[in-house]
Amino acid sequence: MEQIELRSVIEEAIAKFSRNRIGDKPPVFLMIPSTLRVVPWRDRTLKELVRVFLYETLLTSDPDATVEISLRRRAELKDLDPFVGVTPSYWLQLRISGRGLKMFETLAQELCYDVGYRCEEWITIEDSTARFATFAAFDRPHIKIVLLLQSTKSTHRCDLLFPVAETSLASCMVGG
């Protein structure tokens, strides 16, 4: 289990985007609570996915529209847990939203595939513009992530949801 410093990963992706994008850049507003400095994950795929996902999203976004990036902990997602087939300690939600956001299903699938996750299925939510997909790790199909894409007249939103399973100190000591 690795300890991933997501704040640093997100800030590095924003800095790389700022250096590499030619021309006007959209303003970026970042909200990360101090309690989410370090997140346990099975390997480096979380770090890589967040890095490339943010970079590509920022690179293709409209320069005249603010992009908001937030990270938060979700205790439980009652409708989602049984559907995805996991019951994590909590869900980590990375939200990227803005008027000029351009994220498409094909690009999302390619980015996830490049870091080791294959798309299991896309689902359209009835009477909504929201679509979500589940992705499973190539080497461990029980390790999953969820992507939600939603558009309204004024805003496009992309949520990446990562199930985090915290191991207790006692179980680490017994197994060690």
N, C-alpha and C positions, 0 to 999 in steps of 0.2 A: 504494500500500500504506500503510495507516494503522498506527500503533502504539497498541494499546489497553491501557490500564492496568486490567486486570480486577479487581485488588484494590479499587481505588477504586470501580469500577462496582458490585461486590458489596456493599461497605460502604455506599454510597449507597442501594442498593435496600433493605437492612436498615433503615437509618435512616428512609427514607420510610415503610416498613411500620410501624415503631414509632410514628411520628407519626400515621399515618392510621387504624390499627386501633383501634376502640373496644373497651374491655373488656380482658379478660385476653389476654396475648400468650404464645406459646410461647417457651421459652428457645431461643436460637440459638447453636450451637457452630460456629465457623468455623475451617477449616484450609486455609491457602494458603502454600505454600513461597515463600520470598523470591526464588527463581530464576524464578518466574512472574509477575514484576511487570508486564512488558510483553509483549504478544503481537502479532505481525504479522498483519493481516487485510486483506482487499481493500477494505473500506469500513467504515461504522459499524454494519452489521447485527449483527455479533457483540455489540457493546456494547448495542444496543437489545434483542436477543433475551435476553441474560443478565439485563438490567435488568427487563424485563417478566415473564420466566419466574419469576425469584426472587420478585418482588413478588407476583404472583398466587398462587404456591405458598404463600408465607408467609401471605398474607391469608386463604386458605381452609383453613389447617391447624388442627388441634385445639390449643387453648391449653394443654392439660395435658400435651402430649407434646413433648419436645425435638426440634428440627429440626437436623440436622447438614448442613453445607455444606462440601464439600471441592473443591479444584481440584488436578489433578495432570497431569503429562505422561506419556503412554504412548508408548513407542518405536515399537511396531508391534502391530497387531492382525491377525494372520495370517489368521484366518477372515473378518474383516470387510473388509479391503482389497480382495480380489478381488470380493466380493459388491457392495460399494458402487461399485466401479470407480474408486477413487482410490488413489494411493500417496503419501501425504504424508511430509514429513520426520519428523513426529510427530503424534500425536493429543492434543488437549487434552480432558480429561475433567472436566466439572463434575457432581458428584454431590450430589443433595439427597435426604436420607433421614430417616426418622423413623416413629414409631408413628402419629402423627396426620396424616400427609401425605395430601393429597387431590389427585391429579393424574390427569386422565382424558384419554383419547385425543382426544376432541373439543376440549377446551380446549387441549391441546398443539398440535393442528393449527391452531386459530384464532390462537394466539399466534405460531406460525411464519409463518403466512400474512400476518399483520399487518406483519411486518418483511421480507417479500419472499421467503419460501420456501414452495413447494407440496409437499404430501405425495405421494411417488411410490408408496409401498406400506407396509402394515403386515404384519408377519410374526409368527406365534406360534411360539415355540420348543417343539418336541415334548417332551412329558412335563415341562412347566415352566409356571410362571405368568408367565414373561417374554414380553414383546412388544416388538418394536422396529420402528422406522419410519425410512425414509430420506426426506430432504427435499432438494429442489434449488432453487437460486436461480431466480427468475422470468427474470431477464435473462441468466443464465449457467448453464444446466442442468448443466454439469460441476462447478460449485461445490456441494458437498453437506455436509449435517450429518446426524447419526444421533441418534435418541432411543431410549432403552431404558427401559421401565417394568416393574417387577417387584414383586410382593407376596408376602410370606410371612405366617405367622401373626402375627408380632410387628412386622414392619417393612415399610414401603413405600419403594421406591427409584426414583429418576428420574435417569438419566444422560443428559447431553447430550454428544455427542462431536463435536468440531470438528477437521477435518483441517487442519493447519498446514503450509504449504510455505514454508520459509525460503529466501530467495534469498541467494546468497553475495555478499560484498562485491565480488569480482572481476567477477561478471556484471553487477552494478549499475554498476560503473565502465566496463565495456566498452560497455554500452548507453547510457551517459550521454554 
